[in-house]
Amino acid sequence: MKDQKTTADIFFIIFFLAYPLFIVIMFWRHAHQKENKLFLAERYYEISEDKMKGILDEDTFSTIKLDHFIRYDIVNNIYLLYLSKNQFIYLPSDSFKSKTDLEWFENEVLSQIEKK
């Protein structure tokens, strides 16, 4: 049995405690960099039977045809509408103004997109 901690033991203990903290700090710094402010910008969507219009402000918007979505997934009452394998639009179910709007979205829009 080993009673004393070696330098290697101390290094591994410090490493396994500090590394997760380091990763969290790096992700936070990346997300809050000036160049990435678009990712954190508030936006809203206007949804019709054939397209979604994402609006950042009065002059900045993008329109996406529903045909371009490859699949969707529902995680904890959040709709993830995938445009590619790694790119998706995040729509919380509580962002809809009414239950009727949510039901319309599920029946009309999600029926056109393949579920995961």
N, C-alpha and C positions, 0 to 999 in steps of 0.2 A: 504494500500500500504506500501511497505517496502522501506525505504529510505537508510538504512544502510546495508552493506554486512556483513554477519556473517562469522565466520571462515569456516564453511562448504561450503558456497558459494565460498570463495576464493580457498579452497582446490579443488573443482570440476572444477573451471576455470583453475587452474594450471594443474590439472590432464589431462583434455581434450586437453590442448595445448601441454603438454610434452609427453603424451603417444604415439602419432604417431611418434614423433621424436625418442623416445626410440626404437620403433619397427624397424624403418629404420636403426638405428645404430646396433641393434642386427643382422639383416639380413646381413648388410655389413660385420660385424665382422665374421659371420659364413661363408660367401662366400669367404672371403679373409684369412681364417685360413690356416696354412701350410698343415694341413691334407686334405683340400678340394681343393688343387691346380689342381687336375685332372679335376674338373668340369670347370675350366676356361682355360684349355689347348687348344691351337689351334689344330684343326684336319681337315682332309678332307676325302672325301668318293670317292671310286671307285664303280660305280654301274653297274651291268650287269642285264640280264633278270631274273636271279634267286637268286641273292644275292647282299648284300652291304658289302663292306670292309671299315671299319673305321680305319684310319691311324693317329696315334699321332706323331710318328717319325719313323725312318727306322726300328726299332726293335719292336715297339709296335703297334699292330693292332688287330682288331677283325672282324670276318666275321659273318654276320647275313643272314640267308635265308629269302627271301621275304615272305615265308609262315608263319614266326614267327610274322609278323606284324598283329595286330588285326584290326586296322583301321587307317585312316588318316583324317586330317582336314587341311583346308587352312585358315589362319588368316593373313590379311594384307600382302599378297604375301609371306607368310612363310608357308612351308609345315611342319606339325607336324606328324611324323610317329610313331604311338603308338605300343610299345612292350608289355605293360601292361596298366592297368587303369591309372597309374600315371607316367609311364616312357615312354619317347618319344625321338625321334631324331629330331633335329631342322635343317631344310634346307631352308635358304632364297632363293627365286627364283633368286635373282641376283648373287648367287654363281655359277650358271651354266655358262660355258664359252660362250655359244651361245644360240640363240633362238631355234635352231635345237635340241641342247642337252636337253633343257627344254621341248620341244614338245615330244621328245623321252621318257623322264622320265614320263611325264603325260600319254602318250599312252601305253607304255610298262610296266612300274612299277606300277603306281597308279591303272591301270586297274586290277591288281592282288590283290589289297588291298581294303577292304570295306570302303566306305566313311561314315563319322559320320552322 
